[in-house]
Amino acid sequence: MFRPISLLPLLLALSACGGTYSWGWYVVLPTTPQGLDNIRFLASGFGWTISLSVLAMAISVPLGLLVALPGLSHRRGLRAFNHAYVELVRAVPLLVLLLWVYYGLPVVLGISLGAFTAAVLALAISDSAFEAEIFRAGIQSVDRGQHEAADALGLSWWVKMRFVVLPQALRRILPPLGNQFVYMLKMSALASVIGLPELTRRATELVVNLYRPLEIYTFLVLEYLVLILAVSRGVRRLERHMARGERR
């Protein structure tokens, strides 16, 4: 269980910004011992942020595919399940879902959940609804002739999806999946409310101790900019690569 952080010192520090502000960039200045220690402390959240996002994405992608497939069925009951899951999960704000998984799920199931596990589950469940729509759109974008050719060969529905439709659909939805990973990295900041020591939580802890919200949160912005821009660049390169592959 995490220790709650008192917001009173943080509010006092923020109120001080209304008057003449005394700049204190030394708290994140790498040329001073204190600044270097603070930067190391803030940067230690990178591992948690990246691990949380990667693991949640690794769960949400196959879960989203499993939810998408019933939505393509001719059976009304399966389509109803797909529609209900997507609409209900997307209707719940991620922060609310995160709090419920962390505080409510252990009570309902009689289990113990750490902050990291709860954050992974909440992010994965929330993202799976969006992944399901991405998969559904990708599968439906495959040319109808591909389905007819597979049916003409006598392939079963599962064999057709596995060897004919899904490989083509995956080629088209990889860029949107990359964009979802960028979204996941940004939404991982919400895990700070349940005590996970990711980037935002580290910054908040340091602000409470040093009363320097402007300088520390500015450094936090730069951390996210570096991380998100690096991933976004990789996503754009992937999109260009996939576009060249489509033209061949």
Backbone torsions as a table, in degrees:
resi	resn	phi	psi	omega
1	MET	NA	134.2	-177.1
2	PHE	-82.0	157.7	177.1
3	ARG	-88.9	125.3	180.0
4	PRO	-65.1	143.5	179.5
5	ILE	-97.6	129.3	177.2
6	SER	-70.2	131.5	-178.8
7	LEU	-89.1	-7.9	-178.1
8	LEU	-60.4	-49.1	177.5
9	PRO	-60.3	-35.3	179.7
10	LEU	-66.5	-42.3	179.1
11	LEU	-65.6	-38.8	177.8
12	LEU	-63.9	-40.2	179.3
13	ALA	-66.1	-39.8	179.2
14	LEU	-67.6	-37.0	180.0
15	SER	-66.3	-26.4	179.7
16	ALA	-67.7	-19.5	-179.5
17	CYS	-71.8	-16.1	-178.3
18	GLY	-70.2	-25.5	-179.5
19	GLY	-100.7	-146.1	177.7
20	THR	-75.6	114.6	-175.4
21	TYR	-90.9	132.4	176.6
22	SER	-96.0	108.5	-175.5
23	TRP	-64.6	142.2	-178.6
24	GLY	-137.4	54.3	-178.6
25	TRP	-66.9	-9.3	178.2
26	TYR	-60.2	-22.4	-177.5
27	VAL	-68.7	-20.7	178.0
28	VAL	-126.9	28.0	179.4
29	LEU	-92.1	117.7	-175.2
30	PRO	-70.3	-10.4	-179.3
31	THR	-84.3	-5.7	178.0
32	THR	-113.6	149.3	179.8
33	PRO	-58.7	-43.2	180.0
34	GLN	-64.5	-45.3	179.4
35	GLY	-61.6	-39.5	179.3
36	LEU	-66.2	-40.7	177.1
37	ASP	-63.9	-41.1	178.9
38	ASN	-64.8	-39.9	178.7
39	ILE	-64.6	-41.8	177.6
40	ARG	-61.3	-40.9	179.8
41	PHE	-63.8	-45.2	179.5
42	LEU	-65.5	-42.2	-178.1
43	ALA	-69.5	-18.9	179.4
44	SER	-65.3	-14.6	177.4
45	GLY	-78.6	-12.9	-179.8
46	PHE	-58.5	-43.8	-178.0
47	GLY	-60.0	-43.5	179.5
48	TRP	-66.4	-43.5	-178.8
49	THR	-62.3	-46.7	-178.0
50	ILE	-69.3	-44.1	179.9
51	SER	-61.5	-44.2	179.2
52	LEU	-60.4	-46.3	-176.9
53	SER	-67.5	-43.8	-178.1
54	VAL	-65.0	-45.9	-178.2
55	LEU	-67.3	-41.6	178.2
56	ALA	-62.9	-39.1	178.6
57	MET	-66.9	-39.4	-179.6
58	ALA	-63.9	-27.1	178.0
59	ILE	-87.2	-40.0	-173.7
60	SER	-70.2	-30.8	-177.8
61	VAL	-66.0	-55.2	177.6
62	PRO	-65.4	-33.0	177.4
63	LEU	-65.6	-40.7	176.9
64	GLY	-62.7	-38.0	177.2
65	LEU	-64.2	-43.2	179.2
66	LEU	-62.9	-33.1	178.1
67	VAL	-77.7	-32.1	-177.3
68	ALA	-71.5	-38.1	-174.7
69	LEU	-59.1	-43.0	176.8
70	PRO	-61.5	-27.9	179.1
71	GLY	-69.1	-14.1	178.9
72	LEU	-98.2	-1.0	-177.0
73	SER	-77.1	157.7	175.5
74	HIS	-83.7	-8.4	-179.3
75	ARG	-83.8	129.9	-176.2
76	ARG	-64.0	-36.6	-178.3
77	GLY	-64.6	-41.2	178.7
78	LEU	-67.9	-40.1	177.5
79	ARG	-65.8	-35.2	178.4
80	ALA	-65.8	-38.2	177.3
81	PHE	-62.4	-46.5	178.8
82	ASN	-59.0	-47.0	-178.1
83	HIS	-64.1	-44.0	-178.3
84	ALA	-64.3	-44.3	-178.6
85	TYR	-62.8	-49.2	-177.0
86	VAL	-62.7	-46.1	-176.4
87	GLU	-69.1	-41.8	-178.0
88	LEU	-68.3	-45.1	-178.2
89	VAL	-67.1	-41.3	180.0
90	ARG	-69.8	-20.9	-179.0
91	ALA	-78.6	-19.1	-177.8
92	VAL	-92.1	122.6	176.6
93	PRO	-58.1	143.7	-176.7
94	LEU	-60.0	-40.2	-179.9
95	LEU	-62.2	-41.7	178.2
96	VAL	-64.3	-43.7	178.8
97	LEU	-63.1	-39.8	179.3
98	LEU	-61.9	-45.0	179.2
99	LEU	-65.8	-38.9	-179.2
100	TRP	-68.4	-42.3	179.0
101	VAL	-62.2	-40.3	-176.0
102	TYR	-73.9	-41.9	-175.9
103	TYR	-99.6	-32.0	-174.1
104	GLY	-92.4	-41.3	-176.7
105	LEU	-60.1	-41.2	176.7
106	PRO	-60.0	-33.5	178.8
107	VAL	-71.4	-43.1	-177.9
108	VAL	-66.7	-44.2	-175.2
109	LEU	-96.8	-9.3	-178.9
110	GLY	68.4	37.4	-178.8
111	ILE	-122.3	172.4	177.2
112	SER	-114.1	127.7	-179.1
113	LEU	-120.9	129.5	173.1
114	GLY	-79.1	168.8	-178.4
115	ALA	-62.1	-40.7	-177.9
116	PHE	-66.7	-45.7	-179.9
117	THR	-62.4	-44.4	179.4
118	ALA	-62.9	-40.5	179.8
119	ALA	-65.8	-41.5	178.5
120	VAL	-61.4	-46.6	-178.6
121	LEU	-63.0	-45.8	-178.1
122	ALA	-63.5	-46.3	179.6
123	LEU	-64.4	-41.4	-178.5
124	ALA	-65.6	-44.2	-179.7
125	ILE	-64.4	-46.2	-179.5
126	SER	-62.2	-44.0	-177.1
127	ASP	-73.4	-25.9	-176.6
128	SER	-62.8	-30.5	178.6
129	ALA	-66.5	-38.8	177.3
130	PHE	-71.8	-38.2	177.0
131	GLU	-62.2	-37.5	-179.8
132	ALA	-61.2	-40.9	178.9
133	GLU	-69.4	-35.2	177.0
134	ILE	-64.4	-45.6	179.6
135	PHE	-64.2	-42.6	-178.8
136	ARG	-61.4	-45.4	179.4
137	ALA	-65.2	-39.3	179.8
138	GLY	-65.4	-41.7	179.8
139	ILE	-67.9	-39.9	-179.6
140	GLN	-71.1	-18.6	179.4
141	SER	-78.8	-14.1	178.4
142	VAL	-67.0	134.4	-175.0
143	ASP	-56.2	138.9	-178.9
144	ARG	-59.4	-29.7	179.3
145	GLY	-62.3	-30.3	177.4
146	GLN	-64.8	-40.6	177.2
147	HIS	-65.2	-44.5	-178.1
148	GLU	-65.2	-37.2	178.6
149	ALA	-65.8	-40.6	178.6
150	ALA	-66.1	-39.8	177.9
151	ASP	-65.6	-36.1	179.9
152	ALA	-66.3	-28.6	178.0
153	LEU	-80.8	-4.8	178.6
154	GLY	80.4	20.8	179.9
155	LEU	-74.5	142.2	175.8
156	SER	-70.3	167.4	-177.9
157	TRP	-60.5	-43.9	-178.2
158	TRP	-66.9	-42.4	179.6
159	VAL	-65.1	-40.8	178.4
160	LYS	-62.1	-44.5	-179.7
161	MET	-65.3	-41.2	-174.4
162	ARG	-71.6	-42.3	-170.7
163	PHE	-104.7	-16.7	-176.0
164	VAL	-115.4	-55.1	-170.7
165	VAL	-81.5	-52.5	-174.8
166	LEU	-61.1	-41.8	177.2
167	PRO	-57.6	-39.5	178.1
168	GLN	-71.9	-38.5	179.6
169	ALA	-66.4	-41.6	-179.8
170	LEU	-61.7	-36.1	178.5
171	ARG	-61.1	-34.3	-177.0
172	ARG	-86.0	-26.8	-175.0
173	ILE	-98.0	-0.7	178.7
174	LEU	-59.2	-44.4	176.8
175	PRO	-60.1	-46.2	175.5
176	PRO	-60.0	-34.4	176.3
177	LEU	-64.8	-37.5	175.5
178	GLY	-62.4	-39.9	177.4
179	ASN	-65.5	-34.8	176.6
180	GLN	-66.0	-32.1	177.5
181	PHE	-67.5	-38.3	175.0
182	VAL	-60.8	-44.3	177.5
183	TYR	-60.5	-40.3	-179.5
184	MET	-64.1	-40.1	178.2
185	LEU	-60.1	-41.4	-179.6
186	LYS	-71.1	-41.6	-178.8
187	MET	-71.2	-17.5	178.3
188	SER	-63.0	-18.7	178.2
189	ALA	-61.9	-25.0	180.0
190	LEU	-67.1	-20.5	179.3
191	ALA	-65.4	-12.3	178.7
192	SER	-64.0	-25.7	-176.0
193	VAL	-71.7	-19.2	177.8
194	ILE	-105.7	13.2	171.8
195	GLY	92.9	6.6	178.1
196	LEU	-70.8	125.9	-174.4
197	PRO	-77.6	55.0	176.4
198	GLU	-85.0	-166.9	-171.7
199	LEU	-58.5	-47.9	-176.6
200	THR	-67.3	-40.5	179.3
201	ARG	-63.9	-42.6	178.4
202	ARG	-59.4	-43.7	-179.7
203	ALA	-64.1	-41.9	-179.9
204	THR	-64.3	-40.7	178.2
205	GLU	-62.0	-41.1	-179.5
206	LEU	-69.9	-35.9	177.7
207	VAL	-63.3	-42.8	-180.0
208	VAL	-63.1	-35.2	-178.4
209	ASN	-80.5	-35.3	-172.7
210	LEU	-108.6	-11.7	-179.9
211	TYR	57.6	40.7	177.7
212	ARG	-126.5	68.6	-175.2
213	PRO	-65.9	-40.5	-176.6
214	LEU	-62.3	-49.8	-176.7
215	GLU	-67.0	-43.5	-174.9
216	ILE	-72.6	-42.7	179.3
217	TYR	-71.4	-27.0	172.5
218	THR	-64.4	-42.8	176.7
219	PHE	-63.3	-36.6	177.7
220	LEU	-62.5	-41.9	177.0
221	VAL	-58.6	-43.7	179.8
222	LEU	-64.2	-37.4	178.0
223	GLU	-60.8	-47.3	179.8
224	TYR	-67.2	-36.4	177.8
225	LEU	-60.5	-46.3	179.5
226	VAL	-61.4	-45.6	-177.2
227	LEU	-67.1	-50.0	-175.7
228	ILE	-68.3	-40.8	180.0
229	LEU	-65.5	-36.7	177.6
230	ALA	-64.5	-44.5	179.0
231	VAL	-68.4	-40.9	179.7
232	SER	-61.6	-37.9	177.8
233	ARG	-63.9	-40.7	177.0
234	GLY	-63.9	-37.9	178.4
235	VAL	-65.3	-42.4	179.3
236	ARG	-64.4	-38.5	176.6
237	ARG	-64.0	-38.5	177.6
238	LEU	-64.2	-41.2	179.1
239	GLU	-62.2	-42.7	179.0
240	ARG	-64.8	-39.6	178.9
241	HIS	-64.1	-42.7	-179.9
242	MET	-67.6	-36.0	178.8
243	ALA	-64.7	-40.0	177.6
244	ARG	-65.4	-37.1	179.2
245	GLY	-66.3	-33.3	179.5
246	GLU	-69.4	-32.1	-177.0
247	ARG	-78.1	-17.4	-178.2
248	ARG	-75.0	NA	NA
